[in-house]
């Protein structure tokens, strides 16, 4: 796994403290070769490789463009770890496991209650796409944890779903390539309170829960020292 590159799409923004601490956690606990930042590169960030991309569309289209750029770049490892800037690895891993969230059907029922517009629409459209491809009860891979990705397999998934405006690309990739994996609950912590699941090595935050919540305090105290990917502290 140390030969795998780590790919992270980054949106435009001046600070992105979640990314800073995500990188600290990956440096400490997630073996990898190079970090590739796709999109925007904050001024404080160093020691990484950068592929700039246009960010003039929705966040879903922007990340799809970023993932395609990573898959088409010849210097990125053929299998890479796909992460977002709000994913933290809290314990040392020898390799990144393949994890899923259970069936899309069950995940959909959770989001119906929350009335999540475009995200829920994309989930349903991706599910219908996978049913058309012969997967009547597909798994969801929309977890806030890094995902091992094969470049050729992801490009096939992106091509299959290129007509969707909100493609759930992790799910499309995982199902169309039959990657299997182990089921866990999602690790995203949405609130500021002290109670959150720490039964896996993974955590994820919202900007508010990171800046003001107990989960953010835990992450910051776990990784107090700058990593090799920081050229300056602030």
Secondary structure by P-SEA (a helix, b strand, c coil): cccbbbbbbbcccccaaaaaaaaaaaaccccccbbbbccccccccccbbbbbbbccccaaaaaaaaaaaaaaccccccbbbbbccccccccccccccbbbcccaaaaaaaaaaacccaaaaaaaaaaaaaaaacccbbbbccccccccccaaaaaaaaaaaccccccaaaaaaaaaacbbbbbbcccccccccccccccccbbbbccccccccaaaaaaaaacccccccccccc
